[in-house]
Amino acid sequence: SALMVGFPILMLYFYLCLAFHRGHLQNPLSPEFWGNGLPTIVPTYRAIMIYMIFNIFQWFTAATLPGVKVLGLPVPSLGGKQLEYLCNGVATWYVDLVLVALLHFTEVFPITNIIDEVGPIMSTAMIWGIIVTIGCYVVGRVTGRDHRMSGSIPYDLFMGAILNPRIGNVDLKMWSEIRIPWKLLFFVSLSAAVKDHEINIARELQAGITPQVWSLFGGMIKMNAIKTSAPLLFMLLAHLLYVNACMKGEECIPTTWDIFYEKWGFMLIFWNFAGVPFSYCYSTLYLLNRSLANEPIQHSKFYNTSLFVTLLLAYYVWDTANSQKNRFRMQQRGTFVDRKTFPQLPWGTLKEPTYVQTKHGNKLLTGGHWRFVRKPHYTADLIMALSWGLITGFDSFIPYFYVIFFTVVLVHRTGRDEIHCQSKYGADFDEYCHQVPYMFIPFII
């Protein structure tokens, strides 16, 4: 109950601090703070249309575009049946990009509309997440499709009732986890980057400076040189890497814990519909609002370059570590699909990997990145998250909320995983820990 009430309020509070107070924390008990801020984020007709059309379009493309079909893990509640998942994320992603470009350059829907309406879109997403949570719970209870219910309504609303909700051939749990949050997060950052470019071009013109023009393809295309700040380009790249990774590696998702075990409740519904896209964008919003106030965040070339390099190196480890683990699992189950989606990074698939064979039947990977630490993907993920804060400087705490929150989540999840694996594998897990003694950083922790 506390999380279902507290987190939406925290999202609203941080957004208003970013929008009206340049990222400085304000007294959350101030009537003036809420009285001045809340009217600006009331859902508008335009915001509702943007958000709902986006959701409907994402469902439509998920249901209709071509892709590979993979089987999930055997579901005990379905008698061991393996559900089929249509993984067409790459196709939908490219369609999205082409459509967004056409709408923007024809001025039918300039991409900057998103950042202009980001507050009302956020509140729309939050309300929609709550509606879907309640609706899914009621449907699960009424139809008898509920699983592992505790008897506590608040807890069951939070955790969910239905395990495998579907509309047609679209698994709503995987769809909401992959298609909605990361694409929307990217488009928020893209919108902010374009907005910053337009602001800086306008300031040059106002100052009597003729904007630099790039001539492309032998003069066939001419465009103003990109004037988006390096920090906002950094955030755009960070979110592009994330969303593209989700799309190109979607076939690995059906065997993950969230899809196999977790039910579709507030924890996943609200988080994916509203939490991820509108709390992971705090760095983007902070940087743009500083630019709008004519106080842009600027760093030295060395600082910017160091963060870009750090981001790319951490992304490489994160991407390939996840690929190694998930493809190893798929190879063991005979569900591996060799895909050529871009980019396929070196060392993403292990040949003849080492592992610990458990009496339970599962194999614990000890090859690739996984020979150095037990959670290499978590370490890389946290480094990327930290870089999202560092690119904003040190004048506001809010851009660092993501890495702090994420650290707490991953440490908790790691502890839960260790207890679960120790209980499940016993002495075999002890041997695994002996072979891979470090959790996050080799020779340190």
TORVEX-786371 format. One record per residue (C-alpha): x, y, z; residue number from 1. Coordinates in pm, whole numbers, padded with zeros to 5 digits, always signed. Each point is the difference from the previous one (the first is absolute). Example, Ala and Ser with C-alpha at 12.3 -4.5 7.8 and 13.67 -1.06 7.14 Angstrom:
! residues 2
KEMI       xx       yy       zz   seq
KEMI   +01230   -00450   +00780     1
KEMI   +00137   +00344   -00066     2
! end
This chain:
! residues 445
KEMI       xx       yy       zz   seq
KEMI   +00000   +00000   +00000     1
KEMI   +00280   +00241   +00090     2
KEMI   +00177   -00058   -00331     3
KEMI   -00320   +00031   -00204     4
KEMI   -00072   +00337   +00161     5
KEMI   +00349   +00127   +00070     6
KEMI   +00173   -00058   -00333     7
KEMI   -00254   +00190   -00215     8
KEMI   +00020   +00293   +00244     9
KEMI   +00381   -00013   -00014    10
KEMI   -00012   +00007   -00382    11
KEMI   -00222   +00307   +00006    12
KEMI   +00221   +00170   +00260    13
KEMI   +00323   -00056   -00194    14
KEMI   -00158   +00111   -00326    15
KEMI   -00124   +00328   +00150    16
KEMI   +00341   +00065   +00157    17
KEMI   +00159   -00048   -00341    18
KEMI   -00259   +00201   -00192    19
KEMI   -00027   +00304   +00226    20
KEMI   +00295   +00000   +00239    21
KEMI   +00295   -00098   -00222    22
KEMI   +00036   -00334   +00171    23
KEMI   +00028   +00134   +00354    24
KEMI   -00198   -00188   +00262    25
KEMI   -00290   +00191   +00153    26
KEMI   -00207   -00036   +00314    27
KEMI   -00240   -00285   -00091    28
KEMI   -00249   +00125   +00259    29
KEMI   -00029   +00343   -00159    30
KEMI   -00355   +00070   -00128    31
KEMI   +00147   +00260   -00234    32
KEMI   +00233   -00258   -00156    33
KEMI   -00286   -00234   -00086    34
KEMI   -00252   +00274   -00071    35
KEMI   +00219   +00161   -00265    36
KEMI   +00130   -00325   -00149    37
KEMI   -00286   -00248   -00018    38
KEMI   -00219   +00200   -00242    39
KEMI   +00282   -00018   -00257    40
KEMI   -00004   -00380   -00014    41
KEMI   -00373   -00064   -00015    42
KEMI   -00060   -00236   -00297    43
KEMI   -00098   +00193   -00311    44
KEMI   -00189   -00133   -00299    45
KEMI   +00319   +00026   -00204    46
KEMI   +00206   -00188   +00258    47
KEMI   -00260   -00275   +00032    48
KEMI   -00012   -00042   -00377    49
KEMI   +00380   -00013   -00030    50
KEMI   +00038   -00262   +00272    51
KEMI   -00296   -00221   -00091    52
KEMI   +00064   +00005   -00376    53
KEMI   +00361   -00094   +00075    54
KEMI   -00116   -00297   +00211    55
KEMI   -00256   -00116   -00255    56
KEMI   +00249   +00028   -00285    57
KEMI   +00259   -00197   +00197    58
KEMI   -00254   -00278   +00057    59
KEMI   -00101   +00001   -00367    60
KEMI   +00357   -00031   -00130    61
KEMI   +00083   -00263   +00264    62
KEMI   -00295   -00206   -00121    63
KEMI   +00051   +00036   -00374    64
KEMI   +00360   +00058   -00107    65
KEMI   +00227   -00295   -00085    66
KEMI   +00249   -00140   +00247    67
KEMI   +00144   -00318   +00144    68
KEMI   -00209   -00225   +00220    69
KEMI   +00154   -00144   +00315    70
KEMI   -00131   -00215   +00281    71
KEMI   +00006   +00109   +00363    72
KEMI   +00072   -00220   +00299    73
KEMI   -00246   -00277   +00094    74
KEMI   -00279   +00158   +00207    75
KEMI   -00095   -00223   +00298    76
KEMI   -00351   +00149   +00029    77
KEMI   -00062   -00095   -00364    78
KEMI   +00118   -00357   +00045    79
KEMI   +00350   +00073   -00125    80
KEMI   -00118   +00164   -00322    81
KEMI   +00250   +00229   -00172    82
KEMI   -00162   +00317   -00128    83
KEMI   +00101   +00142   -00336    84
KEMI   +00128   +00356   -00031    85
KEMI   +00020   +00201   -00321    86
KEMI   +00321   +00199   +00029    87
KEMI   -00028   +00274   -00262    88
KEMI   +00143   +00285   +00205    89
KEMI   +00261   +00090   -00263    90
KEMI   -00262   +00034   -00273    91
KEMI   -00224   +00216   +00220    92
KEMI   +00300   +00212   +00103    93
KEMI   +00100   +00081   -00356    94
KEMI   -00361   +00076   -00092    95
KEMI   -00018   +00236   +00299    96
KEMI   +00314   +00185   -00104    97
KEMI   -00112   +00044   -00360    98
KEMI   -00348   +00111   +00105    99
KEMI   +00131   +00248   +00260   100
KEMI   +00238   +00150   -00258   101
KEMI   -00280   +00037   -00257   102
KEMI   -00236   +00160   +00251   103
KEMI   +00268   +00239   +00120   104
KEMI   +00142   +00117   -00332   105
KEMI   -00346   +00038   -00155   106
KEMI   -00098   +00198   +00312   107
KEMI   -00307   -00218   +00050   108
KEMI   +00131   -00082   +00346   109
KEMI   +00330   +00170   +00093   110
KEMI   +00189   -00220   +00244   111
KEMI   +00033   +00297   +00236   112
KEMI   -00372   -00036   +00079   113
KEMI   +00099   -00279   +00237   114
KEMI   +00229   +00209   +00217   115
KEMI   -00244   +00292   -00013   116
KEMI   -00270   -00228   +00146   117
KEMI   +00223   -00220   +00213   118
KEMI   -00168   +00092   +00332   119
KEMI   -00357   -00077   -00110   120
KEMI   +00121   -00310   -00187   121
KEMI   +00167   -00121   +00320   122
KEMI   -00317   +00045   +00207   123
KEMI   -00201   -00174   -00274   124
KEMI   +00240   -00294   +00013   125
KEMI   -00026   -00018   +00379   126
KEMI   -00381   +00000   -00007   127
KEMI   +00000   -00260   -00277   128
KEMI   +00236   -00221   +00199   129
KEMI   -00234   +00010   +00299   130
KEMI   -00307   -00071   -00216   131
KEMI   +00166   -00300   -00167   132
KEMI   +00119   -00130   +00338   133
KEMI   -00351   +00002   +00146   134
KEMI   -00159   -00131   -00320   135
KEMI   +00242   -00289   -00033   136
KEMI   -00048   -00095   +00365   137
KEMI   -00381   -00001   -00035   138
KEMI   +00013   -00203   -00323   139
KEMI   +00233   -00253   +00160   140
KEMI   -00223   -00045   +00303   141
KEMI   -00328   -00014   -00193   142
KEMI   +00123   -00245   -00265   143
KEMI   +00189   -00221   +00245   144
KEMI   +00332   +00058   -00175   145
KEMI   +00170   +00123   +00318   146
KEMI   +00311   -00170   +00138   147
KEMI   +00183   -00009   +00332   148
KEMI   -00239   +00244   +00170   149
KEMI   +00085   +00107   +00355   150
KEMI   -00348   +00108   +00110   151
KEMI   +00118   +00358   +00056   152
KEMI   -00156   +00226   -00263   153
KEMI   +00273   +00270   +00014   154
KEMI   +00277   -00260   -00029   155
KEMI   -00176   -00188   -00278   156
KEMI   -00064   +00323   -00189   157
KEMI   +00370   +00076   +00026   158
KEMI   +00120   -00345   -00106   159
KEMI   -00286   -00072   -00240   160
KEMI   -00252   -00276   -00057   161
KEMI   +00051   -00119   -00358   162
KEMI   +00323   -00170   -00102   163
KEMI   -00023   +00000   -00380   164
KEMI   -00241   +00274   -00116   165
KEMI   -00046   +00013   -00376   166
KEMI   -00200   +00190   -00259   167
KEMI   +00011   -00207   -00316   168
KEMI   +00354   -00120   -00059   169
KEMI   +00157   +00279   +00208   170
KEMI   +00124   -00085   +00347   171
KEMI   -00084   +00319   +00188   172
KEMI   +00265   -00054   +00265   173
KEMI   +00286   -00021   -00250   174
KEMI   -00154   +00269   -00222   175
KEMI   -00027   +00247   +00287   176
KEMI   +00350   -00083   +00123   177
KEMI   +00177   +00042   -00334   178
KEMI   -00206   +00210   -00241   179
KEMI   -00151   +00274   +00218   180
KEMI   +00258   +00125   +00252   181
KEMI   +00324   -00002   -00197   182
KEMI   -00142   +00136   -00323   183
KEMI   -00182   +00276   +00185   184
KEMI   +00312   +00083   +00200   185
KEMI   +00201   +00031   -00321   186
KEMI   -00259   +00222   -00165   187
KEMI   -00004   +00229   +00305   188
KEMI   +00378   +00040   -00032   189
KEMI   -00019   +00040   -00377   190
KEMI   -00266   +00267   +00044   191
KEMI   +00215   +00181   +00257   192
KEMI   +00307   -00018   -00224   193
KEMI   -00189   +00149   -00297   194
KEMI   -00148   +00267   +00228   195
KEMI   +00346   +00095   +00123   196
KEMI   +00124   +00019   -00359   197
KEMI   -00286   +00232   -00096   198
KEMI   +00058   +00220   +00306   199
KEMI   +00369   +00041   -00078   200
KEMI   -00064   +00074   -00368   201
KEMI   -00255   +00266   +00099   202
KEMI   +00250   +00158   +00242   203
KEMI   +00265   +00018   -00272   204
KEMI   -00243   +00170   -00237   205
KEMI   -00105   +00243   +00273   206
KEMI   +00364   +00085   +00056   207
KEMI   +00049   +00064   -00372   208
KEMI   +00205   -00317   -00055   209
KEMI   -00064   -00194   -00319   210
KEMI   -00039   -00368   +00094   211
KEMI   +00251   -00239   -00155   212
KEMI   -00151   -00213   -00277   213
KEMI   +00101   -00355   -00083   214
KEMI   -00013   -00111   -00363   215
KEMI   -00061   -00373   -00028   216
KEMI   +00005   -00246   -00293   217
KEMI   +00167   +00240   -00239   218
KEMI   -00226   +00289   +00091   219
KEMI   -00323   -00196   -00045   220
KEMI   -00090   +00060   +00364   221
KEMI   +00081   +00309   +00199   222
KEMI   -00066   +00034   +00370   223
KEMI   +00104   +00213   +00293   224
KEMI   +00293   -00137   +00195   225
KEMI   -00112   -00183   +00312   226
KEMI   -00005   +00241   +00292   227
KEMI   -00122   -00239   +00268   228
KEMI   +00229   +00010   +00304   229
KEMI   +00244   -00285   +00060   230
KEMI   -00172   -00106   +00327   231
KEMI   -00340   -00033   -00172   232
KEMI   +00159   -00191   -00289   233
KEMI   +00153   -00226   +00264   234
KEMI   -00343   -00074   +00149   235
KEMI   -00143   -00060   -00346   236
KEMI   +00275   -00251   -00072   237
KEMI   -00046   -00168   +00339   238
KEMI   -00371   -00051   -00057   239
KEMI   +00052   -00101   -00364   240
KEMI   +00241   -00275   +00106   241
KEMI   -00249   -00126   +00258   242
KEMI   -00307   -00009   -00222   243
KEMI   +00187   -00149   -00295   244
KEMI   +00144   -00274   +00223   245
KEMI   -00350   -00089   +00118   246
KEMI   -00128   -00021   -00356   247
KEMI   +00290   -00193   -00153   248
KEMI   +00017   -00252   +00283   249
KEMI   -00372   -00041   +00064   250
KEMI   +00015   -00376   -00063   251
KEMI   +00192   -00033   +00327   252
KEMI   -00280   +00156   +00207   253
KEMI   -00261   -00282   +00014   254
KEMI   +00226   -00214   +00222   255
KEMI   +00067   +00276   +00255   256
KEMI   -00136   -00003   +00354   257
KEMI   -00246   +00286   -00056   258
KEMI   -00171   -00179   -00288   259
KEMI   +00012   -00349   +00146   260
KEMI   -00086   +00066   +00365   261
KEMI   -00113   +00352   +00081   262
KEMI   -00370   +00080   -00033   263
KEMI   -00129   +00309   -00177   264
KEMI   -00078   +00237   +00284   265
KEMI   +00079   +00356   +00104   266
KEMI   +00368   -00085   +00043   267
KEMI   +00041   -00074   -00371   268
KEMI   -00295   +00191   -00148   269
KEMI   +00054   +00341   +00158   270
KEMI   +00376   -00029   -00022   271
KEMI   -00003   -00071   -00372   272
KEMI   -00283   +00232   -00102   273
KEMI   +00117   +00297   +00207   274
KEMI   +00293   -00066   +00235   275
KEMI   +00275   -00082   -00250   276
KEMI   -00073   +00261   -00270   277
KEMI   -00069   +00285   +00242   278
KEMI   +00253   -00061   +00277   279
KEMI   +00294   -00125   -00208   280
KEMI   -00021   +00326   -00199   281
KEMI   +00086   +00228   +00293   282
KEMI   +00348   +00074   -00137   283
KEMI   -00150   +00093   -00337   284
KEMI   -00261   +00228   +00156   285
KEMI   +00255   +00165   +00227   286
KEMI   +00237   +00074   -00287   287
KEMI   -00273   +00140   -00224   288
KEMI   -00151   +00217   +00274   289
KEMI   +00342   +00147   +00073   290
KEMI   +00034   +00077   -00371   291
KEMI   -00345   +00161   -00010   292
KEMI   +00107   +00221   +00291   293
KEMI   +00308   +00097   -00203   294
KEMI   +00221   -00175   +00256   295
KEMI   +00115   -00301   -00204   296
KEMI   +00212   -00267   +00163   297
KEMI   +00344   +00004   -00157   298
KEMI   +00307   -00216   +00061   299
KEMI   +00351   -00019   -00135   300
KEMI   +00066   -00211   -00309   301
KEMI   +00201   -00239   +00215   302
KEMI   -00289   -00047   +00247   303
KEMI   -00255   -00055   -00278   304
KEMI   +00227   -00238   -00190   305
KEMI   +00077   -00199   +00314   306
KEMI   -00370   -00050   +00069   307
KEMI   -00077   -00096   -00360   308
KEMI   +00279   -00260   +00007   309
KEMI   -00113   -00129   +00341   310
KEMI   -00358   -00032   -00123   311
KEMI   +00100   -00193   -00312   312
KEMI   +00233   -00236   +00188   313
KEMI   -00260   -00068   +00268   314
KEMI   -00264   -00055   -00267   315
KEMI   +00224   -00253   -00176   316
KEMI   +00038   -00204   +00319   317
KEMI   -00371   +00030   +00084   318
KEMI   -00114   -00101   -00348   319
KEMI   +00239   -00291   -00046   320
KEMI   -00039   -00129   +00358   321
KEMI   -00377   -00015   -00040   322
KEMI   +00038   -00160   -00343   323
KEMI   +00243   -00261   +00132   324
KEMI   -00228   -00098   +00286   325
KEMI   -00329   -00007   -00189   326
KEMI   +00138   -00170   -00308   327
KEMI   +00170   -00260   +00219   328
KEMI   -00340   -00074   +00159   329
KEMI   -00169   -00016   -00339   330
KEMI   +00268   -00233   -00136   331
KEMI   -00053   -00236   +00294   332
KEMI   -00376   -00005   -00061   333
KEMI   +00025   -00027   -00377   334
KEMI   -00174   +00334   -00060   335
KEMI   +00303   +00202   -00117   336
KEMI   -00061   +00218   -00306   337
KEMI   +00305   +00137   -00183   338
KEMI   -00101   +00354   -00093   339
KEMI   +00183   +00269   -00197   340
KEMI   -00168   +00303   +00156   341
KEMI   +00221   +00307   +00029   342
KEMI   +00239   +00018   +00169   343
KEMI   +00119   -00351   +00082   344
KEMI   +00299   +00067   +00221   345
KEMI   +00309   -00223   +00020   346
KEMI   -00013   -00263   +00278   347
KEMI   -00378   +00016   +00026   348
KEMI   -00033   -00375   -00054   349
KEMI   +00235   -00241   +00175   350
KEMI   +00141   -00305   -00173   351
KEMI   +00053   -00297   +00231   352
KEMI   -00061   +00204   +00319   353
KEMI   +00104   -00136   +00338   354
KEMI   -00265   -00060   +00267   355
KEMI   -00083   -00177   +00324   356
KEMI   -00237   -00291   -00052   357
KEMI   -00256   -00020   +00282   358
KEMI   -00182   -00306   +00125   359
KEMI   -00317   +00198   -00059   360
KEMI   +00075   -00023   -00373   361
KEMI   +00080   +00366   -00066   362
KEMI   +00342   +00126   -00101   363
KEMI   +00157   +00306   +00165   364
KEMI   +00205   +00199   -00250   365
KEMI   +00365   +00064   +00089   366
KEMI   +00126   +00108   -00342   367
KEMI   +00029   +00335   -00174   368
KEMI   -00057   +00301   +00221   369
KEMI   -00153   -00238   +00255   370
KEMI   +00336   -00151   +00092   371
KEMI   +00109   +00328   +00158   372
KEMI   -00307   +00088   +00210   373
KEMI   -00347   -00144   +00062   374
KEMI   -00184   +00318   -00101   375
KEMI   +00200   +00168   -00279   376
KEMI   -00314   +00139   -00163   377
KEMI   -00102   +00172   +00325   378
KEMI   +00341   +00164   +00036   379
KEMI   -00010   +00133   -00356   380
KEMI   -00359   +00114   +00041   381
KEMI   +00086   +00196   +00314   382
KEMI   +00297   +00166   -00170   383
KEMI   -00229   +00113   -00283   384
KEMI   -00254   +00126   +00253   385
KEMI   +00269   +00196   +00185   386
KEMI   +00116   +00159   -00325   387
KEMI   -00355   +00129   -00058   388
KEMI   +00040   +00202   +00320   389
KEMI   +00359   +00108   -00052   390
KEMI   -00080   +00157   -00338   391
KEMI   -00229   +00248   +00180   392
KEMI   +00266   +00123   +00242   393
KEMI   -00054   +00028   +00375   394
KEMI   -00248   +00281   +00053   395
KEMI   -00308   -00221   +00037   396
KEMI   -00066   -00327   +00181   397
KEMI   -00292   -00101   -00222   398
KEMI   +00201   -00127   -00301   399
KEMI   +00172   -00238   +00244   400
KEMI   -00328   -00145   +00124   401
KEMI   +00008   -00264   -00272   402
KEMI   +00340   -00144   +00092   403
KEMI   -00080   +00010   +00374   404
KEMI   -00337   -00167   -00049   405
KEMI   +00146   -00250   -00245   406
KEMI   +00281   -00090   +00239   407
KEMI   -00249   -00079   +00278   408
KEMI   -00210   -00211   -00240   409
KEMI   +00295   -00197   -00133   410
KEMI   +00157   -00061   +00341   411
KEMI   -00337   -00126   +00128   412
KEMI   -00047   -00217   -00308   413
KEMI   +00352   -00139   +00033   414
KEMI   -00061   -00098   +00362   415
KEMI   -00329   -00164   -00095   416
KEMI   +00168   -00187   -00287   417
KEMI   +00281   -00126   +00221   418
KEMI   -00245   -00136   +00259   419
KEMI   -00214   -00160   -00272   420
KEMI   +00298   -00164   -00173   421
KEMI   +00151   -00123   +00327   422
KEMI   -00332   -00160   +00091   423
KEMI   -00048   -00148   -00346   424
KEMI   +00350   -00125   -00084   425
KEMI   +00165   -00051   +00341   426
KEMI   +00355   -00134   -00031   427
KEMI   +00003   +00064   -00374   428
KEMI   -00055   +00369   +00063   429
KEMI   +00284   -00007   +00255   430
KEMI   +00225   -00139   -00274   431
KEMI   -00119   +00269   -00239   432
KEMI   +00083   +00271   +00256   433
KEMI   +00340   -00162   +00052   434
KEMI   +00073   +00022   -00373   435
KEMI   -00142   +00354   -00029   436
KEMI   +00060   +00153   +00345   437
KEMI   -00072   +00366   -00080   438
KEMI   -00343   +00150   -00044   439
KEMI   +00047   +00335   -00179   440
KEMI   +00367   +00100   -00031   441
KEMI   +00288   -00253   -00036   442
KEMI   +00226   -00022   +00307   443
KEMI   -00206   +00261   +00186   444
KEMI   -00363   -00100   +00060   445
! end
